[in-house]
Amino acid sequence: MTWKIIRQSSIAMVVSLLVPTVATADVVRHGSLPKAYWGTWLGTAEPTTESSVIVLSAKSYVSGKANCSVDWVSQTAGARGSIYSAHLQCTGLATKENEKAAENLIIRPNSIDRIEVGSEYANLKPYRRCSAACSATPHGQTSEN
């Protein structure tokens, strides 16, 4: 009986040594927003106004309320694709002129040309990619739907 227990323990120990451990990263940190999201995005939950248009680039986020630079971006796996959380330094939100405020921005994909954006999951708003036609109009004002 004891030999059986020792043999089973030995086998379990050898198997555990032979099976490689897989290291996975739950969060990957980047220095910029992914290229797939660069461009102009229109809010779909409200009529097109200056505040419903956002512009994303590698190192910036611009909206009608703020002009922000990207410090870093965290990428996390999600059911519909990677979810990005950007740490920003923004002007326009601070109480004093030229003072920067730290903000967070979550970008979650819905489809190729649709994303949800907000400072926290509870207030994510839907956006759709702006076509070349609406990019050419001032402040993204367009009748395109």
C-alpha positions, 0 to 999 in steps of 0.5 A, a space after each residue: 500500500 505504501 509503495 503504491 502511494 510513493 509510486 503515485 506521488 513520484 509519478 505526479 512529481 515527475 509529470 509536474 516537472 515535465 509540463 512547462 508552465 505557461 506565462 500569460 500576461 493579463 494586461 499588456 502596456 503600450 506607449 500609444 493607442 492602436 492604429 486601428 482606432 486612429 481617426 475621427 469618430 462620431 457619437 451615435 447616441 446623440 445628434 452630431 455636435 462638436 462634443 459628440 466628435 472625438 479624434 484619436 491618434 497614436 498619442 492624442 485624444 481630442 474632443 469638444 471638451 478636452 485635448 489630451 496626450 496619451 501617457 500609456 495604454 493598457 490592453 486587456 483581452 475581451 469577448 469582442 476584442 481587446 479593451 484598451 484603457 488609456 491614461 491621459 494628460 488633458 487640458 480643458 478639463 482642469 480648473 486653471 488655464 494650461 493646467 493638466 488633469 489626469 484622466 482615463 479613457 476606456 475604448 471597447 470595440 463593438 465591430 470594425 467601425 463601432 466602438 464604445 468610449 468613456 472614462 469608466 464602464 458605467 458611462 461608455 458611449 457608442 461611436 462609429 468611425 467617420 468616413 472620409 466625407 465627414 472628416 472633410 467637414 468642419 468639426 465633423 458636422 455632417 448629415 451622414 448616419 
